[in-house]
Amino acid sequence: MVESRSAFAGPQDYFALLKPRVMSLVIFTALVGMVASVADGASINPGLAAASLLAIGVGAGASGALNMWWDADIDSVMARTLTRPIPQGLVQKSEAAGFGLLLSALSVALLALASNYVAAGLLAFTIFFYVVIYSMWLKRSTPQNIVIGGAAGALPPVVAWAAASGTAPTDAWILFAIIFLWTPPHFWALALYREGDYARAGVPMMPNVAGEASTKKQIFVYAIILAIAGVFPYATGLGGVVYLAVSSAFGAGFLILSWRVLKSPPRSKEAPKQLFAFSIMYLFALFAALLAEDIYALYA
């Protein structure tokens, strides 16, 4: 057991509570949603846009801190999470909870002031969904945890679109759908090569509940659906020719790697690790292509 050293916790330890890598992805996808909204005709002051993105990022960080507070027991037995601030004794659980609650309130209030109540309400719902519905309920009760819980991670572009326009049209929900469908194969690939971690912590991830073979089949099915959904922005006019080329190429890559996972030998770790790494590039590439096209359209 690690002795508590919260008295010596520094800013970097509290920053780590925010899950900065996840927070950076949230800010990026939110930026794409906001710029797409502006390209669609919405108008927002640049300073208020920056404040809105900050609020969304802080809200994501608050969710991360509250997740670490609630999951401190399982984080302490998983190799992937053992170095987090609470298992290391750098921050006490009560401090993480207070920090997360404070940031949650501040982020929602800031977004309400910087944009509108629609966006602020969506952000509040996102935090609630991730902390209460996913972390407190789904994560430990069903292998469908990441399927349903993935909605929280998929909402930032919708929140940002609403921050700029006050509405959440179909195109915003298409961005939501892409992230939502991406989440299960992304995390199940991770779970396949971290299966022992989740089993040891008692988290019912798909591989240690339904089995490896079933998980691989589900990954491939999701990959097919995702590859199709990935080109929807082109069909609706949200994305252009560049986006179509990028989404088609990366969708094909996702399918190929998912097929390799499906056909990989039992207990093989290499194919799932490759898919997990590629899945991050996939999401970044699609959203970067949309961002580039929208910026070009705004300034051309």
N, C-alpha and C positions, 0 to 999 in steps of 0.2 A: 504494500500500500504506500502511495506517495504522500509524504507529509505536506500539509497545506502551507503554501508560501504566498498567500494572496497579498500579504502586507508588502511584498516586493514586486507585485505585478506592475508591469510597465505598460505604456500605451500600445506597444506591439502585441501584448497579450490580449487586450480588449479588442484590438483590431482583428486579431485572429478569430475572435468569437463571431465576427461578422461574415465568416466564410468568404474572404475577399475574391477568390477565384469565381465562385458562384455569383457574387455581387457584380463582378465585372461583366459576366455574361448577361446578367439581367439588365445592366445599364446599356450594354450594346444592343440587345434586342429591343429595349425600350426606345433607344435613339432611332432605330430603324422605323419603328411604329410611328414615332413623332414626325420624322422627316417625310414618311409616306403620307401622313395626314396633311402636312403642309403642301406637299406636291399635289394632293387631291383637292386643294383649295382652302384649307384651314389657315388661320393666321394666329401667330403667337409671338409676343415680344421675345427677342433672343435671351434677355436676362431672365424672364419668367420661364422660358423653356429650359434654361440651365438649372434653375431652382427646382423645376418639376422633375427633371432627371435625377437631381440630387436627392429629392424626396423619395423617388422610386427606389434608388440605390440604397438609401438609408433604411427604407422599409424592408428591403430584401435582407440587409444586414441584421436588422432587428429580428426577423424571422429565424435567421441562422443562430443568433444568440439564444433565443428561446428554445430552439431545437436542441442546442447543445446542453442547455439546462435540463430539459426533459430527458434527453438520451444519455446523460452522464454515466449511468450504470452500464449501458451496453458499449458506449465509447471506450470504457476502461478495459474491455476484454477483446476489442477488435484491433488487429494490427494496423489497419488503415486509419483508425481514429485515436489511437492510443496517445499520440503526441499533442492532442488538442489541449487547450489551456486548463479545462476542469480536470480531466484525468491526470494531468501533470501536477496538479495542486497549485497552479499559478493563480487561478481565479476560483472563488467559492461559488457553489451553485446559486446561492441566494443573490450574490452580486451579479451573476450572469442573468438571472431572471429580472432583477431590477433594471439592469442595463437594457435588456431587450424590450421591456415594457415601456421604459422612458423613450427609447428610440422609436418604438411603434407609434406612440402618441405624437411625438414631434414630427415624424415623417408624414402622417396623415394630415396633421394641422398645416404643415408647410405646403403640402400639395393643394389643400383646400384654398389657401391664401394665394398661391402662385398660379393656380389654374381654375378649377371649378369643383363643385361638390360631387359631380358624377365620377370624376377621376379619383377623388379622395375616397369616395365610397368603395370604388373598385379596389383601391389599394388596401383599405381596411379589410375588405373581404378576402383579398389575397393572403394577407398576414394571418387572419383567422383560419383560413382553409389550411394553410401550410402547418401552422402550429397545432391547432385543435383537431381538425379532421384527419390530416395526414400523420403528424408526429404522435399525437396522443391516442389516436384511434386506429387508423388503418395500418400503420407501419408494423404493429405487433399483433395484428389480428387476422390479416389475410394476405395471401400471396399476390393479390391484386392491388396491394398497397401503392406501388409505384405507378400503376395504370391510372387509378383514380386520383391519387395524390399529385400526379404530374400536372394536373390542371393549375396548381399554384404557380409552378415554374413557367407555364405557358401564358399567363395573364399579363406580364409586363408590357408587351407591345400594345395590348388592348388598352391598358391603363394610360400609356403614353399617348396613344391616338386620341383617347377621350380628353386628355389634358390639353391637347391642341385644338380640338374641335368641339368638345362637349358631347360627342356622340361616339358610338362604337359600331360602325357599319360592317357589312359582310367582309370586306377586305381585311379589317382588323381581326376578325374571327378566323380568317384563313391563316393568318400568321400564328394565331393561337393553335389552330389545328396542326400545323406543321410541327411546332414544338411539342404539343401533346402526343402526337403519334411517334415522334422521335424518342421520347423519354423511355418507354419500356425497352426497346432493343438496346438503347444506350446503357441503361442500368443493368439489364439482364446479362449483357456481355460482361460487365464488371462483376456481377454476381457469380458468373460461371468460373472465373479464375480467382474469386475471393470467396468461394462457397463455404470453405471451412470457417471463415470469419463470421459470416452471417449465422451459420448453424451454431457456432459456439456462443453467440450472443442471443440466440433464441429468436432471431428475426425471421419470419416466414417468407423469405424471398423465394421466387419461383423455382430455382434449381434444387433447393433443399426441401421443397414441399412436393412439387409436381414431378421432380426428377430432371436430370440433365437432358434426356432425349426430348421430352415434352417442351422444355424451355427453348431448345434449339429450333424446334418447329415453329414455336410462337414468334421467335425472333425473325425467322424468315418470312412469316406471314405479315408481320408488322412492316418489314422492309419493303414488301411489295406495295402495301397500302401507302407507306410513306413516300415511295418513289413516285406514285401516282399523285398524291396530294402535293408533292413538292413542285409540280408544274402548274398547279391551279392558279397561282398568281399571274402567270402568263395568259391563261384563259380568261381571266377577269379584267386584264389590262393593268393590274397592279405591277406586274413585271414585264419587261420587254424582251427583245431577242437575246440580249446578253444573259439575262436571267434564265431564259429558256435553255440556253446552251450549258450554263453552269449547273442548273438544277438537273438537267438530263444526264450530264456526265457524272456528277457526284451521286445521283440516284442510282446509276448503273454500278458505280463503285460500291455503294452500300449494298446493293443486291449481290454482287459477286462475293464480297466479304461475308455476308450473311449466309450465302450458300456454302462457303468454306467452313463456317461454323457448324452448319447443319451436317456436313459430311466429315467433320473432324473426328478423330478417334475419341472414345470416352476418356474423360479426365484431361484431355489436351487443353493447355492453357494458351498456346500461341495464337490460334485463330480468334478466340474471344478477345484477347488483348489487342490484336490488330483492329478488330471491328470497333472496340471501345475507343481507341485512339482516332480512328478515321471518323467516327460518329461526331466527334468534337469539330473536326475540320469540316464535315458536311454541313453542320448547322451554321458555322461561321461563314462558309463560302456562300450559302444561299442568301443569308441576310446581308453580307457584304455586297453581293451583286445587286440586291435591291437598293441598298444605300447608295451605291455608286451611280446607278441609273437615275435615282430620284435627285441626287445632287446635280447631276449633269442636266436633268430636265429643268431644274430651278434656275441654273446659272447659264445655260446655253444661250 
